[in-house]
Amino acid sequence: MNKMYASMGITGITVPLTGESAVDPDIPGISLPFTMARETAHRMSIAQEDDSNFAAFLACQANSSVEYQYSGYFMAYQYCYNVLAQTDPAAAQRVKDGCVKELTWDINQYDQYFRDTKNETAVRLADQANEAYQKVSGDNSRKQPRATVCDMLVSWFIQENNQKVEEEEVKFDPYDETQVDLSGIVNAKPVETEAEG
């Protein structure tokens, strides 16, 4: 059964009628935690693929295990990189060239696994079955594959970073020399009280 999944480019599947989930244990270890989280999201009635992928990312990044966190961020990178490669190949190449060697190795291992196992006829059949499932589940938003999950990931990232900036705001102190250049200003230092002096 695992070889069948691999030939279709499928890492996991959830059968909606029975609630059964299956994950191909032979997929690269880097994507295994994310795939388990995605299939769990499907079991929790998050039917649409992009929503379940985003839920899996959130579950992985909130997990205390660094392996889960890395898997979530790795797959987020994959989704966003693939969308960027479709819209701006030159920018995608610059991103890829800027990766650290460990990430590049993981990407190459992940891509190699699917190059070695995919069968184009099986992928075509799986895509047709998936499209039929998406129509039945009411997911008509897929103008560009994975673009929606990429939008969610980018929006999440912006929201998280804006929140951190707001939390880290430093109160302005006009007498703090690290915030203001006080050189040349007469009486710029606060007057010491008798208790301090």
N, C-alpha and C positions, 0 to 999 in steps of 0.2 A: 504494500500500500504506500509506503514512504517513497518508493521510486516513482510511483504514479504522481504523487504530489510534486516531487522535485521536477519531473518532466514538464509539468504545467506551470512551473514557476510559483507554486503555492507553498507557503510556509506553514499555514494552519487553516483549519476550517471549522465552522460551527454550523450544525444542522438546526435550523430554526424550529422545525416541528418537534424534534425530540430534545433539544437543548444540549445535545452532545457536542463536545469540542474535541478536536484532535490537533496536535502540533507535531510536525515532522521533526523527530529528534536528531536527524542527520544534518539539519541546517547549520550554518556557521554559528558557533556559540555566541558570537557577538550579538546576534539578533534573537536568540532564544528567549531571554527574559521579556523583551518587547513583544514578541509573538504570543507568548503565554498571556501577557497582560491584555493584548488586543482580543484574543479569543475569550478571555474572561469578561471583557467589556461587552462582547456580543452576547454572552450568556446572561449578562445583566440587562438585556434588552436594548442595548445601543446598537441598532441594526445597521445604520448607514456606515459605510467603510471609512470615510474620512473622520466621522465622529468617533468611531471606535479606535482609529489610529491616534487621534488627539487624546482620547481618554487613556490609552495605553502609555503615551508619552508622559502625561500628568502623573499616572500611577508610578511609572519608573522613576521619574525625577524626584518624587516625594518619598521613595523607598530609602531606607537607611543603608541598603547594600550598594556599594559603589559599582558593582557589576550591573545591577539593574539601572542605576543612574546613567552609566556609560552607554548601555544598550539603548535607553530612551533617547539620549542625545545623539547617538550614532545614527539611529533610524530617522530622527528629525533632520539631521544633516543630509541623509540620503534623499528624503522627500524634497527638501528645499533645493538641494543641488540639482536634482533631476528636472525640477520646474525651471530653474535658472538656465540649465543647459538647453532646454527647449526654446527659451525666450531670448537668451543672450549668451551664445556659446563662448564668446571671447571672455566675458565676465566669469563664466563658470570655470573656464580654464585657469584664470587668475586665482580663483578661490582654491581650486585643486592644487595648483602649484604652491600655494601658501600653507598647505597642511603639514603638520609635523610628520616625521617618518613613521611613527607608530600608527597614526590614523591612516596614513597612506597604505600601510601594510594591511590593516584591517579592511579597508575599502577594496583593495586588490583581492584579498582572500574571499570576501563576500561576493564580489563580481565574478571571480573565477568559479566559485561553486555553481552559480546559475549558468555560466557559459558551458560548464561541463555537463550539467544535468538537464537543461531545458531541451524540449523538443518542440519545434515551431508548430507542428500540427496539434499537439496536445495543448500548447499555449493558446492557439486560436480557439479550440473547443472550450477551454476553461474561460477565456474572455467572453465568449458568447453566452455561456451559462451564467457568468457573473453579471453581464449586462442585463440578462433576463431577470436575475434576482434583484438587481438595483431598481429595475422598473417596477417590479412587484412590491418592493419595499418603499417605493415612492421617492427614491433618490434620483432626482432629475437635474441635479446641480453640477454634474461632472462634465463641464465643457472641456476642461483640460485635465487629464489624469493627475491626481494628487495636488492640484492647484488649491483646492479648498483646504486641505489639511495644512498646506504650506501657509495659506493666509491665516489660519488659526494659530499656527506656531509663531509666525512673525508678530501677530497682534499680541499674543501672550507675552512674548519676549519684550516688546515695547512697554506693555503695561507693567510687567515686573520691574523693569529698569527704571521707569518713571516713579514707581512706588518707592524704590530704594533711594532715589535721588531726594525725594520729598522727606523720607525718614532720616536721611543723613544731613539734612540742611543744618548748617552751623549758624548759631545766632551771631549777628554782627556786633563786634565790640570795637568801638573806635580807638580804644587804647591798646588793642592787641597788635603789636608790631608785625605779627605774621599775617595779619589781614590788611593792614594799612601801613604805608610808608610814612612814618612820623618824623623823618629826618628834616631838620630845618624849621620845624614848627616850635615856637617858643611855648613853654609850659604844656607840652604835649603829654608829659608823664602825669599820672594822677598824683595828687598831693597825699603824702603819707600822713596818717593820723598818728597821734602820740602813742597809741597802743602798738602800732606797727613799728614805729621808729625806736 
